[in-house]
Structures are given as structure tokens and as C-alpha cells.
Amino acid sequence: MKAVLFESLVTDLAERVANIVLQRIREAPEVDPLLNRRQVAEMFGVNPKTVTRWQLRPDFPAPQRPNGTHPRWRKSALLDWNGAQQQ
């Protein structure tokens, strides 16, 4: 009898924890995404070749290369850079 009660309590607790975790995941803010060249171009309404030229500028955010080859930029870094260009 005690084992059945204990098992029921553990199952109930596990369900509650799972529900809390799922709720927190749904409410979590979006992670700062990495954008590829095409996505950066779309974000600023320019041709992807323009993004390639921007890479030569010393003030343009440095890309990350998570897969070792193709550059990706943090959206927040691009927004900061764009804000500095507006001033």
C-alpha cells in the first residue's frame, strides 16, 4: 500500500515538474539568433553582396563561424551596429 502511494506521489510530482518546465520554455524570450548572409540582407533590405562588402568595414560586427565555414551574425550585434550608423 505504501509503495503504491509513493509511486502515485512520484508520478504526480514528475507531471507537475514537466508542466512547469514546459511553461517556462514557452514563456522564455527568444534566444539571440545567428543570421546568415541572406537573412542579414533581408533584414536590412539590401543585396547579399552588400553584406559581403560590409564585412570589409572595421565597424561591422565580426561574424561567427559555428560550422567552420559560413559566416553568421548575432541579430543583436547587427541591431547595435545599425543603431550606431543611425546616430
C-alpha positions in Angstrom: 0.0 0.0 0.0 2.8 2.4 0.9 4.6 1.6 -2.3 1.5 2.4 -4.4 1.0 5.7 -2.6 4.7 6.6 -3.0 4.6 5.7 -6.7 1.5 7.9 -7.2 3.2 10.8 -5.4 6.3 10.5 -7.5 4.3 10.3 -10.8 2.2 13.4 -9.7 5.4 15.3 -8.8 7.0 14.4 -12.2 4.0 15.6 -14.1 3.9 18.9 -12.2 7.7 19.5 -12.8 7.3 18.7 -16.5 4.4 21.1 -16.8 6.4 23.9 -15.1 9.4 23.3 -17.3 7.2 23.4 -20.5 5.5 26.6 -19.3 8.9 28.2 -18.7 10.2 27.2 -22.1 7.1 28.7 -23.8 7.5 31.9 -21.8 11.2 32.2 -22.3 12.4 35.1 -24.5 13.7 34.3 -28.0 17.4 33.4 -28.0 19.6 35.8 -29.9 19.6 34.1 -33.3 22.6 33.7 -35.7 21.7 35.0 -39.1 23.3 34.0 -42.4 24.2 36.5 -45.2 20.9 36.2 -47.0 19.0 36.8 -43.7 21.1 39.8 -42.9 20.5 41.2 -46.4 16.7 40.7 -45.9 16.8 42.3 -42.5 18.3 45.5 -44.0 16.7 45.3 -47.4 19.9 45.0 -49.3 21.6 42.6 -51.7 23.7 39.8 -50.1 26.7 41.2 -51.9 26.3 44.4 -49.9 26.6 42.4 -46.7 29.8 40.9 -48.2 31.1 44.5 -48.7 30.0 45.5 -45.2 32.3 42.7 -43.8 35.3 44.7 -45.0 34.3 47.7 -42.8 36.1 47.8 -39.5 32.9 48.8 -37.6 30.8 45.9 -39.0 30.3 43.1 -36.4 32.7 40.2 -36.8 30.9 37.0 -37.9 30.9 33.8 -36.1 31.5 30.6 -37.9 29.7 27.8 -36.0 30.1 25.3 -38.7 33.6 26.3 -39.6 32.9 27.9 -43.0 29.8 30.1 -43.5 29.7 33.3 -41.5 26.8 34.0 -39.2 26.0 37.2 -37.2 24.2 37.7 -34.0 21.0 39.7 -34.6 21.6 41.8 -31.5 25.1 42.8 -32.8 23.6 43.8 -36.1 20.9 45.9 -34.5 23.5 47.6 -32.3 25.7 48.3 -35.4 22.7 49.7 -37.3 21.8 51.9 -34.3 25.3 53.3 -34.3 25.0 54.0 -38.0 21.8 56.0 -37.5 23.4 58.4 -35.0 
